[in-house]
Amino acid sequence: MTLIKSISGIRGTIGGKTGDNLTPLDVVKFAAAYGSWLKSQTQKTKLTVVIGRDARISGEMVQNLVMSTLSGLGIDVLDLGLSTTPTVEIAVPKEQADGGIILTASHNPKQWNALKLLNADGEFLNAEEGAIILELAEKEDFTFSEVDELGTITKNDNYLDIHVQEVLNLRLVDAEKIRAGKFKVVLDAVNSTGGLAIPKLLEALGVEVVKLYCDPTGHFPHNPEPLKEHLEEISRLVPESGADFGIVVDPDVDRLAFISNDGSMFGEEYTLVACADYVLSKTPGNTVSNLSSTRALRDITNKHGGTYEAAAVGEVNVVSKMKATRAIIGGEGNGGIIYPESHYGRDALVGTALFLMLLSENGGSVKQLRDSYPAYFMSKKKMQLTPELNVDALLEAMAAKYADYNPSTIDGVKIDFEDSWVHLRKSNTEPIIRIYTEAGSQEAADQLAQKIIDEIAAIV
């Protein structure tokens, strides 16, 4: 059982002892800290916060605690109910709300849940803001409202439809062109809210949908992280059903992966590459991804005459770098598409529409499209952390070992070799060290990852 407090919010497993896991008391404490921080940022007498959740079993319980806590602070709540992370991000500025909370543990298994915190722009809080909220939660110095000043709770069930319409209204999305393609897809929504949102979009675009695990029960039929080893069923079903491709989303619908028409993985790393290829072909400009993302985005950006830059891992870091470089598209190699013409947040609905536009204009199969991109292969490994392990000292030792390669230390340690790279970093969301490598073949990427794991083990 685990409770992780970070600048990204609070995330943990449901049940157990307070302070060790995500219990009702921990939920209330951190919701109160966030609400108190919001109140300290404004002179307004009445604030509004938008709340939405994925389909996790614990979601309704956690949401009721959060909403009641904010109401107790005198804050009005707009309840979107079952929703997606990007839907809440869109709703906050549209409703002129003061903040938002998404109740989701993203790709973590069903026993996890989390509070992901947004500012008035519908974007994740920065490190400084997150640190203040953690401090407020630790002090438990909250002042709740008197009875006549309690906040209200209002429900709005329409925001998935509003989100879909926002995507259809994008300048580079031509619904008629997509309809003319008469696409057929298989969708694996891991029994969460993607099973509500993605079909609404696809049906509006005239795409035939074969639904796989689209009932939002919160009982995930497989590990919800959209990686190859978890997607055997959809990889088989796409060619069997004669679909053009498959779509896979995580429980809160901010990560997007595709299955090619032959059942092979398009690769979540190449979701951003493909969407950027389409956007850059229409509006040349700059791109950003994080340090753990494929070099293929750099190659595609250069092909279109733009400039690519890398940011530290984490959506808030990518967004900050995108704003600084005026990037027209960016995201993360985990299948996260950030398209500022829509909003500054990872959005699988936007990514799906852009990908369909690319297919509509390019013709050919999804497998042919994937084969047309630079061939890089990635290995994504992880090592479980133990309480006695000094992670910072370990990363410093690895940086020293490869000092001749001038490793980047802005986020863990990234070592760039001539035809490969390795990135080591402590996860913000799990008690693990992530070990990502990329090379010109899967065998080379796997061998480099194992080499690094062996070297870490020797140091430990």
ROTIZA-781573 format. One record per residue (C-alpha): x, y, z; residue in three letters; residue number from 1. Coordinates in steps of 0.25 Angstrom, whole numbers, padded with zeros to 4 digits, always signed. Layout:
// residues N
- X, Y, Z, ALA, NUM
...
//
This chain:
// residues 460
- +0000, +0000, +0000, MET, 1
- +0005, +0014, -0004, THR, 2
- +0003, +0029, -0003, LEU, 3
- +0011, +0038, -0012, ILE, 4
- +0011, +0053, -0009, LYS, 5
- +0018, +0061, -0020, SER, 6
- +0016, +0074, -0027, ILE, 7
- +0008, +0067, -0037, SER, 8
- -0003, +0064, -0026, GLY, 9
- -0006, +0053, -0017, ILE, 10
- -0007, +0038, -0022, ARG, 11
- -0008, +0026, -0014, GLY, 12
- -0015, +0012, -0012, THR, 13
- -0029, +0012, -0006, ILE, 14
- -0031, +0007, +0008, GLY, 15
- -0021, +0004, +0020, GLY, 16
- -0015, +0014, +0030, LYS, 17
- -0016, +0029, +0029, THR, 18
- -0003, +0035, +0024, GLY, 19
- +0001, +0022, +0018, ASP, 20
- -0009, +0021, +0008, ASN, 21
- -0020, +0029, +0001, LEU, 22
- -0031, +0028, +0012, THR, 23
- -0043, +0037, +0013, PRO, 24
- -0036, +0046, +0023, LEU, 25
- -0024, +0048, +0013, ASP, 26
- -0034, +0052, +0002, VAL, 27
- -0041, +0062, +0011, VAL, 28
- -0027, +0068, +0016, LYS, 29
- -0022, +0070, +0002, PHE, 30
- -0035, +0075, -0004, ALA, 31
- -0035, +0085, +0008, ALA, 32
- -0021, +0089, +0005, ALA, 33
- -0024, +0092, -0010, TYR, 34
- -0037, +0099, -0007, GLY, 35
- -0030, +0108, +0004, SER, 36
- -0018, +0111, -0006, TRP, 37
- -0028, +0115, -0017, LEU, 38
- -0035, +0125, -0007, LYS, 39
- -0022, +0131, -0003, SER, 40
- -0019, +0134, -0018, GLN, 41
- -0031, +0143, -0020, THR, 42
- -0039, +0154, -0014, GLN, 43
- -0052, +0148, -0020, LYS, 44
- -0063, +0145, -0009, THR, 45
- -0068, +0133, -0017, LYS, 46
- -0059, +0122, -0024, LEU, 47
- -0063, +0111, -0034, THR, 48
- -0056, +0098, -0036, VAL, 49
- -0059, +0088, -0047, VAL, 50
- -0058, +0073, -0043, ILE, 51
- -0058, +0061, -0052, GLY, 52
- -0054, +0046, -0050, ARG, 53
- -0050, +0034, -0057, ASP, 54
- -0058, +0021, -0055, ALA, 55
- -0050, +0015, -0044, ARG, 56
- -0057, +0007, -0033, ILE, 57
- -0053, +0017, -0023, SER, 58
- -0056, +0029, -0031, GLY, 59
- -0070, +0033, -0026, GLU, 60
- -0066, +0031, -0012, MET, 61
- -0054, +0040, -0014, VAL, 62
- -0062, +0050, -0022, GLN, 63
- -0072, +0052, -0011, ASN, 64
- -0061, +0054, -0001, LEU, 65
- -0054, +0065, -0009, VAL, 66
- -0067, +0072, -0013, MET, 67
- -0072, +0073, +0001, SER, 68
- -0059, +0078, +0006, THR, 69
- -0059, +0089, -0004, LEU, 70
- -0073, +0092, -0001, SER, 71
- -0069, +0093, +0014, GLY, 72
- -0059, +0103, +0010, LEU, 73
- -0069, +0112, +0003, GLY, 74
- -0065, +0108, -0011, ILE, 75
- -0076, +0105, -0022, ASP, 76
- -0074, +0092, -0029, VAL, 77
- -0077, +0088, -0044, LEU, 78
- -0078, +0073, -0044, ASP, 79
- -0076, +0067, -0058, LEU, 80
- -0077, +0053, -0052, GLY, 81
- -0071, +0042, -0061, LEU, 82
- -0061, +0050, -0070, SER, 83
- -0047, +0051, -0075, THR, 84
- -0035, +0058, -0071, THR, 85
- -0035, +0067, -0084, PRO, 86
- -0050, +0069, -0083, THR, 87
- -0048, +0075, -0069, VAL, 88
- -0036, +0084, -0074, GLU, 89
- -0045, +0089, -0085, ILE, 90
- -0057, +0092, -0075, ALA, 91
- -0049, +0100, -0065, VAL, 92
- -0047, +0112, -0074, PRO, 93
- -0060, +0111, -0082, LYS, 94
- -0067, +0112, -0069, GLU, 95
- -0058, +0123, -0064, GLN, 96
- -0055, +0114, -0052, ALA, 97
- -0044, +0117, -0042, ASP, 98
- -0038, +0103, -0043, GLY, 99
- -0041, +0088, -0045, GLY, 100
- -0038, +0074, -0039, ILE, 101
- -0038, +0062, -0047, ILE, 102
- -0039, +0049, -0039, LEU, 103
- -0031, +0039, -0046, THR, 104
- -0018, +0031, -0044, ALA, 105
- -0016, +0031, -0059, SER, 106
- -0010, +0017, -0064, HIS, 107
- -0009, +0012, -0049, ASN, 108
- -0017, -0001, -0046, PRO, 109
- -0031, +0000, -0040, LYS, 110
- -0026, +0000, -0026, GLN, 111
- -0020, +0014, -0028, TRP, 112
- -0027, +0028, -0029, ASN, 113
- -0021, +0042, -0029, ALA, 114
- -0025, +0057, -0028, LEU, 115
- -0019, +0064, -0040, LYS, 116
- -0020, +0079, -0038, LEU, 117
- -0022, +0090, -0049, LEU, 118
- -0021, +0105, -0048, ASN, 119
- -0031, +0115, -0054, ALA, 120
- -0025, +0112, -0068, ASP, 121
- -0029, +0098, -0067, GLY, 122
- -0014, +0094, -0067, GLU, 123
- -0006, +0086, -0056, PHE, 124
- +0000, +0094, -0045, LEU, 125
- +0015, +0097, -0045, ASN, 126
- +0025, +0092, -0035, ALA, 127
- +0025, +0104, -0026, GLU, 128
- +0009, +0104, -0025, GLU, 129
- +0009, +0089, -0023, GLY, 130
- +0020, +0091, -0011, ALA, 131
- +0011, +0101, -0004, ILE, 132
- -0001, +0092, -0005, ILE, 133
- +0007, +0080, +0001, LEU, 134
- +0012, +0089, +0012, GLU, 135
- -0003, +0094, +0015, LEU, 136
- -0007, +0079, +0016, ALA, 137
- +0004, +0076, +0025, GLU, 138
- +0000, +0087, +0035, LYS, 139
- -0015, +0085, +0034, GLU, 140
- -0017, +0099, +0036, ASP, 141
- -0031, +0101, +0030, PHE, 142
- -0042, +0110, +0033, THR, 143
- -0056, +0105, +0028, PHE, 144
- -0068, +0113, +0025, SER, 145
- -0080, +0116, +0034, GLU, 146
- -0093, +0110, +0030, VAL, 147
- -0099, +0121, +0022, ASP, 148
- -0086, +0122, +0014, GLU, 149
- -0085, +0107, +0009, LEU, 150
- -0082, +0105, -0005, GLY, 151
- -0092, +0099, -0015, THR, 152
- -0091, +0086, -0024, ILE, 153
- -0096, +0087, -0038, THR, 154
- -0096, +0075, -0048, LYS, 155
- -0093, +0077, -0062, ASN, 156
- -0094, +0064, -0071, ASP, 157
- -0092, +0070, -0084, ASN, 158
- -0077, +0073, -0084, TYR, 159
- -0073, +0060, -0092, LEU, 160
- -0082, +0065, -0103, ASP, 161
- -0076, +0079, -0102, ILE, 162
- -0062, +0074, -0103, HIS, 163
- -0065, +0066, -0115, VAL, 164
- -0071, +0079, -0122, GLN, 165
- -0058, +0086, -0118, GLU, 166
- -0050, +0076, -0126, VAL, 167
- -0059, +0076, -0138, LEU, 168
- -0057, +0091, -0138, ASN, 169
- -0042, +0091, -0139, LEU, 170
- -0037, +0098, -0152, ARG, 171
- -0029, +0085, -0156, LEU, 172
- -0040, +0075, -0154, VAL, 173
- -0049, +0073, -0166, ASP, 174
- -0061, +0064, -0162, ALA, 175
- -0066, +0062, -0176, GLU, 176
- -0052, +0058, -0181, LYS, 177
- -0051, +0047, -0169, ILE, 178
- -0065, +0042, -0172, ARG, 179
- -0061, +0040, -0187, ALA, 180
- -0050, +0031, -0182, GLY, 181
- -0061, +0021, -0177, LYS, 182
- -0051, +0016, -0166, PHE, 183
- -0054, +0005, -0157, LYS, 184
- -0046, +0004, -0143, VAL, 185
- -0046, -0005, -0131, VAL, 186
- -0046, +0003, -0118, LEU, 187
- -0040, -0002, -0104, ASP, 188
- -0044, +0007, -0093, ALA, 189
- -0040, -0002, -0082, VAL, 190
- -0054, +0000, -0076, ASN, 191
- -0053, +0014, -0072, SER, 192
- -0058, +0028, -0078, THR, 193
- -0051, +0026, -0091, GLY, 194
- -0062, +0017, -0094, GLY, 195
- -0072, +0028, -0093, LEU, 196
- -0063, +0040, -0099, ALA, 197
- -0056, +0033, -0111, ILE, 198
- -0069, +0027, -0117, PRO, 199
- -0076, +0040, -0117, LYS, 200
- -0064, +0046, -0125, LEU, 201
- -0063, +0035, -0135, LEU, 202
- -0078, +0034, -0137, GLU, 203
- -0078, +0049, -0140, ALA, 204
- -0067, +0047, -0150, LEU, 205
- -0074, +0035, -0157, GLY, 206
- -0065, +0024, -0152, VAL, 207
- -0070, +0010, -0150, GLU, 208
- -0066, +0006, -0136, VAL, 209
- -0064, -0008, -0131, VAL, 210
- -0064, -0006, -0115, LYS, 211
- -0055, -0014, -0106, LEU, 212
- -0056, -0012, -0091, TYR, 213
- -0064, +0001, -0093, CYS, 214
- -0073, -0001, -0081, ASP, 215
- -0069, +0009, -0070, PRO, 216
- -0069, +0000, -0058, THR, 217
- -0055, +0002, -0053, GLY, 218
- -0052, -0012, -0054, HIS, 219
- -0040, -0012, -0063, PHE, 220
- -0039, -0025, -0071, PRO, 221
- -0023, -0023, -0072, HIS, 222
- -0012, -0014, -0067, ASN, 223
- -0018, +0000, -0072, PRO, 224
- -0004, +0005, -0076, GLU, 225
- -0005, +0004, -0092, PRO, 226
- +0008, -0004, -0094, LEU, 227
- +0009, -0015, -0104, LYS, 228
- +0010, -0026, -0093, GLU, 229
- -0004, -0022, -0089, HIS, 230
- -0011, -0021, -0102, LEU, 231
- -0011, -0035, -0108, GLU, 232
- -0026, -0036, -0109, GLU, 233
- -0028, -0023, -0118, ILE, 234
- -0015, -0027, -0126, SER, 235
- -0022, -0039, -0130, ARG, 236
- -0036, -0033, -0132, LEU, 237
- -0032, -0022, -0141, VAL, 238
- -0028, -0031, -0153, PRO, 239
- -0039, -0041, -0150, GLU, 240
- -0049, -0031, -0151, SER, 241
- -0044, -0024, -0163, GLY, 242
- -0042, -0011, -0156, ALA, 243
- -0033, +0000, -0161, ASP, 244
- -0026, +0001, -0148, PHE, 245
- -0028, +0000, -0133, GLY, 246
- -0029, +0011, -0122, ILE, 247
- -0025, +0009, -0108, VAL, 248
- -0026, +0020, -0097, VAL, 249
- -0023, +0020, -0082, ASP, 250
- -0034, +0021, -0071, PRO, 251
- -0034, +0037, -0072, ASP, 252
- -0032, +0038, -0087, VAL, 253
- -0020, +0047, -0087, ASP, 254
- -0011, +0035, -0093, ARG, 255
- -0013, +0030, -0107, LEU, 256
- -0007, +0018, -0114, ALA, 257
- -0011, +0012, -0128, PHE, 258
- -0010, -0003, -0133, ILE, 259
- -0007, -0004, -0148, SER, 260
- -0016, -0011, -0158, ASN, 261
- -0008, -0024, -0157, ASP, 262
- -0009, -0024, -0142, GLY, 263
- +0005, -0019, -0139, SER, 264
- +0008, -0007, -0130, MET, 265
- +0008, +0006, -0136, PHE, 266
- +0016, +0010, -0124, GLY, 267
- +0011, +0020, -0113, GLU, 268
- +0024, +0028, -0116, GLU, 269
- +0019, +0030, -0130, TYR, 270
- +0006, +0035, -0127, THR, 271
- +0012, +0049, -0125, LEU, 272
- +0021, +0047, -0137, VAL, 273
- +0009, +0044, -0146, ALA, 274
- +0000, +0055, -0141, CYS, 275
- +0012, +0065, -0142, ALA, 276
- +0015, +0061, -0156, ASP, 277
- +0000, +0065, -0160, TYR, 278
- +0000, +0078, -0152, VAL, 279
- +0014, +0082, -0157, LEU, 280
- +0010, +0079, -0172, SER, 281
- -0001, +0090, -0170, LYS, 282
- +0005, +0100, -0161, THR, 283
- +0021, +0099, -0160, PRO, 284
- +0026, +0102, -0146, GLY, 285
- +0033, +0097, -0134, ASN, 286
- +0031, +0084, -0125, THR, 287
- +0034, +0080, -0111, VAL, 288
- +0034, +0066, -0104, SER, 289
- +0040, +0061, -0092, ASN, 290
- +0054, +0055, -0090, LEU, 291
- +0049, +0041, -0090, SER, 292
- +0042, +0042, -0104, SER, 293
- +0047, +0037, -0117, THR, 294
- +0057, +0044, -0126, ARG, 295
- +0047, +0042, -0137, ALA, 296
- +0040, +0055, -0134, LEU, 297
- +0052, +0063, -0135, ARG, 298
- +0054, +0057, -0149, ASP, 299
- +0040, +0060, -0154, ILE, 300
- +0041, +0074, -0148, THR, 301
- +0054, +0076, -0156, ASN, 302
- +0048, +0071, -0168, LYS, 303
- +0037, +0081, -0168, HIS, 304
- +0047, +0092, -0165, GLY, 305
- +0044, +0094, -0150, GLY, 306
- +0052, +0093, -0137, THR, 307
- +0051, +0082, -0127, TYR, 308
- +0054, +0084, -0112, GLU, 309
- +0053, +0074, -0100, ALA, 310
- +0047, +0077, -0087, ALA, 311
- +0048, +0070, -0073, ALA, 312
- +0037, +0059, -0072, VAL, 313
- +0024, +0064, -0067, GLY, 314
- +0012, +0071, -0074, GLU, 315
- +0015, +0084, -0067, VAL, 316
- +0029, +0084, -0071, ASN, 317
- +0026, +0081, -0086, VAL, 318
- +0015, +0092, -0086, VAL, 319
- +0025, +0102, -0080, SER, 320
- +0035, +0099, -0091, LYS, 321
- +0024, +0099, -0102, MET, 322
- +0020, +0113, -0098, LYS, 323
- +0035, +0118, -0097, ALA, 324
- +0038, +0113, -0111, THR, 325
- +0024, +0115, -0117, ARG, 326
- +0022, +0101, -0121, ALA, 327
- +0010, +0098, -0129, ILE, 328
- +0009, +0083, -0124, ILE, 329
- +0016, +0075, -0114, GLY, 330
- +0014, +0065, -0103, GLY, 331
- +0020, +0053, -0097, GLU, 332
- +0025, +0039, -0103, GLY, 333
- +0015, +0032, -0095, ASN, 334
- +0004, +0035, -0105, GLY, 335
- +0001, +0049, -0100, GLY, 336
- -0003, +0060, -0110, ILE, 337
- -0003, +0074, -0106, ILE, 338
- -0009, +0083, -0117, TYR, 339
- -0009, +0098, -0112, PRO, 340
- -0020, +0102, -0123, GLU, 341
- -0029, +0093, -0114, SER, 342
- -0023, +0094, -0100, HIS, 343
- -0010, +0092, -0093, TYR, 344
- -0013, +0078, -0088, GLY, 345
- -0011, +0064, -0093, ARG, 346
- -0023, +0060, -0100, ASP, 347
- -0026, +0046, -0107, ALA, 348
- -0039, +0052, -0114, LEU, 349
- -0030, +0063, -0121, VAL, 350
- -0020, +0052, -0124, GLY, 351
- -0030, +0043, -0130, THR, 352
- -0036, +0054, -0139, ALA, 353
- -0022, +0058, -0144, LEU, 354
- -0018, +0044, -0147, PHE, 355
- -0031, +0042, -0155, LEU, 356
- -0028, +0054, -0163, MET, 357
- -0014, +0049, -0166, LEU, 358
- -0019, +0036, -0171, LEU, 359
- -0030, +0043, -0179, SER, 360
- -0020, +0051, -0187, GLU, 361
- -0009, +0041, -0188, ASN, 362
- -0016, +0029, -0192, GLY, 363
- -0010, +0015, -0190, GLY, 364
- -0010, +0006, -0178, SER, 365
- -0006, +0010, -0164, VAL, 366
- +0005, +0000, -0165, LYS, 367
- +0010, +0007, -0177, GLN, 368
- +0010, +0020, -0170, LEU, 369
- +0017, +0014, -0158, ARG, 370
- +0028, +0008, -0167, ASP, 371
- +0030, +0022, -0174, SER, 372
- +0035, +0028, -0161, TYR, 373
- +0049, +0028, -0155, PRO, 374
- +0052, +0014, -0149, ALA, 375
- +0055, +0015, -0134, TYR, 376
- +0052, +0005, -0124, PHE, 377
- +0050, +0007, -0109, MET, 378
- +0052, -0001, -0097, SER, 379
- +0044, +0004, -0084, LYS, 380
- +0048, -0003, -0071, LYS, 381
- +0046, +0000, -0057, LYS, 382
- +0053, -0004, -0044, MET, 383
- +0046, -0004, -0031, GLN, 384
- +0051, +0005, -0020, LEU, 385
- +0054, +0001, -0006, THR, 386
- +0054, +0010, +0006, PRO, 387
- +0069, +0009, +0009, GLU, 388
- +0072, +0013, -0006, LEU, 389
- +0079, +0027, -0008, ASN, 390
- +0073, +0030, -0022, VAL, 391
- +0080, +0043, -0023, ASP, 392
- +0094, +0037, -0020, ALA, 393
- +0091, +0026, -0030, LEU, 394
- +0088, +0036, -0041, LEU, 395
- +0100, +0044, -0038, GLU, 396
- +0109, +0032, -0039, ALA, 397
- +0103, +0028, -0052, MET, 398
- +0105, +0042, -0057, ALA, 399
- +0119, +0042, -0053, ALA, 400
- +0122, +0028, -0059, LYS, 401
- +0117, +0034, -0073, TYR, 402
- +0123, +0048, -0071, ALA, 403
- +0130, +0047, -0084, ASP, 404
- +0116, +0048, -0091, TYR, 405
- +0112, +0061, -0084, ASN, 406
- +0099, +0055, -0078, PRO, 407
- +0087, +0064, -0076, SER, 408
- +0083, +0065, -0061, THR, 409
- +0071, +0074, -0062, ILE, 410
- +0062, +0062, -0060, ASP, 411
- +0069, +0050, -0054, GLY, 412
- +0081, +0046, -0064, VAL, 413
- +0080, +0045, -0079, LYS, 414
- +0092, +0040, -0087, ILE, 415
- +0092, +0042, -0102, ASP, 416
- +0101, +0033, -0110, PHE, 417
- +0103, +0034, -0125, GLU, 418
- +0092, +0024, -0129, ASP, 419
- +0085, +0022, -0116, SER, 420
- +0081, +0028, -0102, TRP, 421
- +0077, +0025, -0088, VAL, 422
- +0069, +0033, -0078, HIS, 423
- +0069, +0029, -0063, LEU, 424
- +0059, +0036, -0054, ARG, 425
- +0051, +0034, -0041, LYS, 426
- +0036, +0034, -0044, SER, 427
- +0027, +0044, -0039, ASN, 428
- +0015, +0035, -0038, THR, 429
- +0021, +0021, -0034, GLU, 430
- +0032, +0016, -0024, PRO, 431
- +0041, +0012, -0036, ILE, 432
- +0053, +0017, -0044, ILE, 433
- +0049, +0018, -0059, ARG, 434
- +0060, +0013, -0069, ILE, 435
- +0057, +0017, -0083, TYR, 436
- +0066, +0014, -0095, THR, 437
- +0065, +0016, -0110, GLU, 438
- +0073, +0010, -0121, ALA, 439
- +0073, +0006, -0136, GLY, 440
- +0067, -0008, -0133, SER, 441
- +0059, -0014, -0122, GLN, 442
- +0070, -0023, -0118, GLU, 443
- +0080, -0012, -0117, ALA, 444
- +0070, -0004, -0108, ALA, 445
- +0068, -0016, -0099, ASP, 446
- +0083, -0019, -0098, GLN, 447
- +0086, -0005, -0094, LEU, 448
- +0075, -0005, -0084, ALA, 449
- +0080, -0018, -0078, GLN, 450
- +0094, -0012, -0077, LYS, 451
- +0089, +0000, -0070, ILE, 452
- +0081, -0009, -0060, ILE, 453
- +0093, -0017, -0057, ASP, 454
- +0102, -0005, -0055, GLU, 455
- +0091, +0000, -0045, ILE, 456
- +0091, -0013, -0038, ALA, 457
- +0106, -0013, -0036, ALA, 458
- +0106, +0001, -0030, ILE, 459
- +0094, -0002, -0021, VAL, 460
//
